[in-house]
Amino acid sequence: MNPILETLSILGTSLVAGLVGSMLGLGGGIIIVPALTLLFGHDFRTAVAASAVAIIATSTGATVAYLRDHITNTRIAMFLEIGSTLGALSGAFIAGYMPTRFLFLLFALLMAYSAYSMFRARKTELPDGVVPDRLSQRLRLSGSYYDKALGRTVTYQATGTLPGLFLMCVSGALAGLLGVGGGAFKVPAMDMVMRLPIKVSTATSNFMIGVTAAASASVYFVRGDVEPLVAGPVALGVLGGAMLGSRLMVKLKGSTLRLLFIPLLVYVAFQMAWKGVTS
């Protein structure tokens, strides 16, 4: 492929990845890595390194808008990052005792269940009847934001604090073990276990994955896996898509976001199940 045409194609693909990633709280790696390896023939390590850069760009582009609109809850994000960090650190330890095939299949089952749970709640706009637990009240894991789609201020309170923290730990471990972004697991955990509004879940996930990706990207850079001619167009495209996606997300209803999220969960579940069967 002509180098200029390839660069423009990567830029366009990254634009779509940033758009989807910012709207659904994902890093965009679910699109970037397969595209760079399968469509453009780049090495897997180069693709993963570019994906890490893309996640930072997605998080930066989307988080600025979500913080301005007070949708991102930084207090909840910092609390849950404790679980994600511990999970990432324990991932290497777990890998020595559990077969890879089992981990793939377990992840597939969890994603399939998350997709089913989201499908059942597809018509739910905001969580109702939420009773905050004691830890949530003590840590003040609550907030409010103005929902442009509903035309009113939404006030919310987290619950299921310890189960949510545990799932973040699992998310961090699986992300490190399987090489996938944790956003596909973080958003359902905050949405269904901690009973946060879906918009808060996606916005907070965008903030969290940026913090995690910043550390991993530095490792890839030191190893020399970051190729400027690949990571550059990816970062620019993802950043533009993320800024556009963050503007679109605030105008959508929560039920619409769930409908957009379900196919991605099904795709991730199928991908992990296929790897579990063939590995």
ZABA-460729 format. One line per 5 residues: number of its first residue (from 0); their letters; for each residue x, y, z of C-alpha. Coordinates in nm, 2 decimals. Example, Ala and Ser with C-alpha at 12.3 -4.5 7.8 and 13.67 -1.06 7.14 Angstrom:
REM ZABA-460729
0) as) 1.23:-0.45:0.78; 1.37:-0.11:0.71;
//
This chain:
REM ZABA-460729
0) mnpil) 0.00:0.00:0.00; 0.12:0.35:-0.08; 0.27:0.51:0.25; 0.05:0.82:0.22; -0.26:0.62:0.16;
5) etlsi) -0.18:0.39:0.45; -0.12:0.68:0.68; -0.46:0.83:0.58; -0.63:0.49:0.62; -0.48:0.45:0.97;
10) lgtsl) -0.59:0.81:1.05; -0.95:0.73:0.95; -0.96:0.40:1.13; -0.82:0.57:1.45; -1.09:0.84:1.42;
15) vaglv) -1.36:0.58:1.44; -1.18:0.41:1.73; -1.16:0.73:1.92; -1.52:0.81:1.85; -1.64:0.47:1.98;
20) gsmlg) -1.39:0.46:2.26; -1.48:0.80:2.41; -1.86:0.73:2.39; -1.84:0.39:2.56; -1.55:0.43:2.80;
25) lgggi) -1.32:0.21:2.60; -0.96:0.28:2.50; -1.01:0.21:2.13; -0.76:-0.07:2.13; -1.04:-0.32:2.05;
30) iivpa) -1.04:-0.16:1.70; -0.68:-0.03:1.67; -0.50:-0.36:1.74; -0.69:-0.58:1.50; -0.68:-0.31:1.23;
35) ltllf) -0.31:-0.25:1.25; -0.23:-0.62:1.25; -0.48:-0.77:1.01; -0.55:-0.48:0.77; -0.21:-0.30:0.76;
40) ghdfr) 0.02:-0.59:0.85; 0.21:-0.43:1.14; 0.38:-0.63:1.41; 0.16:-0.72:1.71; 0.39:-0.54:1.96;
45) tavaa) 0.39:-0.23:1.74; 0.01:-0.24:1.73; -0.02:-0.28:2.11; 0.22:0.00:2.17; 0.02:0.23:1.93;
50) savai) -0.29:0.12:2.11; -0.15:0.23:2.45; -0.08:0.57:2.29; -0.43:0.57:2.15; -0.58:0.51:2.49;
55) iatst) -0.40:0.81:2.64; -0.52:1.02:2.35; -0.88:0.89:2.39; -0.87:0.96:2.77; -0.72:1.31:2.72;
60) gatva) -0.97:1.41:2.45; -1.28:1.28:2.62; -1.19:1.35:2.98; -1.15:1.72:2.93; -1.50:1.75:2.80;
65) ylrdh) -1.65:1.51:3.06; -1.48:1.70:3.34; -1.62:2.03:3.21; -1.97:1.88:3.21; -1.91:1.73:3.56;
70) itntr) -1.99:1.38:3.44; -1.66:1.22:3.54; -1.64:1.14:3.91; -1.27:1.16:4.00; -1.33:1.05:4.36;
75) iamfl) -1.48:0.72:4.24; -1.21:0.69:3.98; -0.92:0.73:4.22; -1.09:0.48:4.46; -1.14:0.22:4.19;
80) eigst) -0.79:0.27:4.06; -0.66:0.10:4.38; -0.83:-0.22:4.27; -0.71:-0.19:3.91; -0.35:-0.13:4.02;
85) lgals) -0.35:-0.42:4.26; -0.51:-0.64:3.99; -0.24:-0.55:3.73; 0.03:-0.62:3.98; -0.12:-0.96:4.07;
90) gafia) -0.17:-1.06:3.71; 0.18:-1.20:3.67; 0.14:-1.40:3.98; -0.19:-1.55:3.88; -0.06:-1.63:3.53;
95) gympt) 0.19:-1.88:3.69; -0.09:-2.09:3.84; -0.38:-2.07:3.60; -0.39:-2.20:3.24; -0.43:-1.94:2.97;
100) rflfl) -0.72:-2.13:2.81; -0.92:-2.11:3.14; -0.86:-1.74:3.17; -0.99:-1.68:2.82; -1.30:-1.88:2.87;
105) lfall) -1.36:-1.72:3.21; -1.33:-1.38:3.06; -1.57:-1.48:2.78; -1.83:-1.59:3.03; -1.81:-1.27:3.23;
110) maysa) -1.84:-1.06:2.92; -2.14:-1.27:2.80; -2.31:-1.23:3.13; -2.24:-0.85:3.13; -2.40:-0.83:2.78;
115) ysmfr) -2.70:-1.02:2.90; -2.75:-0.80:3.21; -2.72:-0.49:3.00; -2.97:-0.62:2.75; -3.22:-0.68:3.03;
120) arkte) -3.17:-0.32:3.15; -3.16:-0.17:2.80; -3.47:0.04:2.86; -3.35:0.17:3.19; -3.25:0.53:3.17;
125) lpdgv) -3.13:0.59:3.52; -3.08:0.35:3.82; -3.36:0.37:4.07; -3.40:0.26:4.43; -3.03:0.28:4.49;
130) vpdrl) -2.94:0.24:4.86; -2.58:0.36:4.93; -2.37:0.13:5.15; -2.18:0.25:5.45; -1.84:0.27:5.28;
135) sqrlr) -1.99:0.47:4.99; -2.13:0.72:5.23; -1.81:0.75:5.43; -1.60:0.80:5.11; -1.86:1.04:4.96;
140) lsgsy) -1.89:0.84:4.64; -2.17:1.05:4.50; -2.22:1.33:4.26; -2.45:1.51:4.02; -2.44:1.63:3.66;
145) ydkal) -2.67:1.80:3.41; -2.81:1.55:3.16; -2.86:1.73:2.83; -3.06:1.45:2.68; -3.31:1.45:2.98;
150) grtvt) -3.29:1.82:3.03; -3.25:1.80:3.41; -2.99:1.75:3.68; -2.92:1.39:3.78; -2.81:1.32:4.13;
155) yqatg) -2.66:0.98:4.21; -2.50:0.77:4.49; -2.28:0.47:4.45; -2.35:0.14:4.62; -2.18:-0.21:4.61;
160) tlpgl) -1.85:-0.04:4.69; -1.65:-0.34:4.79; -1.78:-0.57:4.51; -1.70:-0.29:4.26; -1.35:-0.26:4.40;
165) flmcv) -1.30:-0.64:4.37; -1.42:-0.63:4.01; -1.18:-0.35:3.93; -0.90:-0.58:4.07; -1.02:-0.86:3.84;
170) sgala) -1.04:-0.61:3.55; -0.68:-0.50:3.60; -0.56:-0.86:3.63; -0.74:-0.97:3.31; -0.63:-0.66:3.12;
175) gllgv) -0.27:-0.74:3.20; -0.29:-1.11:3.14; -0.49:-1.11:2.82; -0.37:-0.79:2.67; -0.72:-0.63:2.65;
180) gggaf) -0.84:-0.29:2.77; -1.01:-0.29:3.10; -1.29:-0.05:2.98; -1.50:-0.33:2.86; -1.52:-0.46:3.21;
185) kvpam) -1.50:-0.14:3.41; -1.81:0.02:3.26; -2.05:-0.29:3.32; -1.91:-0.31:3.68; -1.98:0.05:3.76;
190) dmvmr) -2.32:0.04:3.58; -2.46:-0.28:3.71; -2.28:-0.35:4.04; -2.22:0.01:4.17; -2.55:0.13:4.01;
195) lpikv) -2.40:0.44:3.87; -2.56:0.62:3.57; -2.42:0.48:3.24; -2.29:0.82:3.14; -2.10:0.85:3.47;
200) stats) -1.96:0.50:3.42; -1.83:0.56:3.07; -1.69:0.90:3.15; -1.52:0.77:3.47; -1.38:0.47:3.28;
205) nfmig) -1.23:0.71:3.02; -1.05:0.89:3.30; -0.93:0.56:3.46; -0.79:0.39:3.15; -0.58:0.70:3.07;
210) vtaaa) -0.41:0.67:3.41; -0.33:0.30:3.35; -0.22:0.35:2.99; 0.03:0.62:3.08; 0.24:0.37:3.27;
215) sasvy) 0.22:0.10:3.01; 0.30:0.33:2.72; 0.62:0.44:2.89; 0.73:0.08:2.90; 0.66:0.03:2.53;
220) fvrgd) 0.85:0.35:2.45; 1.16:0.24:2.65; 1.15:-0.10:2.46; 1.14:0.08:2.13; 0.80:-0.06:2.03;
225) veplv) 0.65:0.28:1.96; 0.69:0.36:1.59; 0.63:0.73:1.53; 0.50:0.68:1.17; 0.23:0.44:1.31;
230) agpva) 0.16:0.59:1.66; 0.15:0.95:1.52; -0.15:0.90:1.29; -0.32:0.68:1.55; -0.29:0.94:1.82;
235) lgvlg) -0.41:1.22:1.60; -0.71:1.02:1.47; -0.81:0.89:1.81; -0.78:1.24:1.96; -1.01:1.39:1.70;
240) gamlg) -1.26:1.10:1.73; -1.25:1.13:2.11; -1.33:1.50:2.11; -1.62:1.43:1.87; -1.75:1.13:2.06;
245) srlmv) -1.75:1.32:2.39; -1.98:1.58:2.24; -2.21:1.32:2.10; -2.23:1.11:2.42; -2.37:1.39:2.64;
250) klkgs) -2.66:1.43:2.39; -2.75:1.06:2.39; -2.98:0.89:2.64; -2.84:0.63:2.87; -3.06:0.36:2.72;
255) tlrll) -2.90:0.43:2.38; -2.55:0.40:2.52; -2.64:0.06:2.66; -2.76:-0.06:2.32; -2.44:0.06:2.17;
260) fipll) -2.23:-0.12:2.44; -2.40:-0.46:2.41; -2.26:-0.56:2.06; -1.91:-0.47:2.18; -1.95:-0.70:2.49;
265) vyvaf) -2.07:-0.98:2.27; -1.78:-0.93:2.03; -1.52:-0.93:2.31; -1.69:-1.24:2.46; -1.68:-1.42:2.12;
270) qmawk) -1.31:-1.32:2.07; -1.20:-1.44:2.41; -1.40:-1.77:2.37; -1.24:-1.83:2.03; -0.89:-1.78:2.18;
275) gvts) -0.98:-2.01:2.47; -1.09:-2.29:2.24; -0.80:-2.26:1.99; -0.52:-2.19:2.23;
//
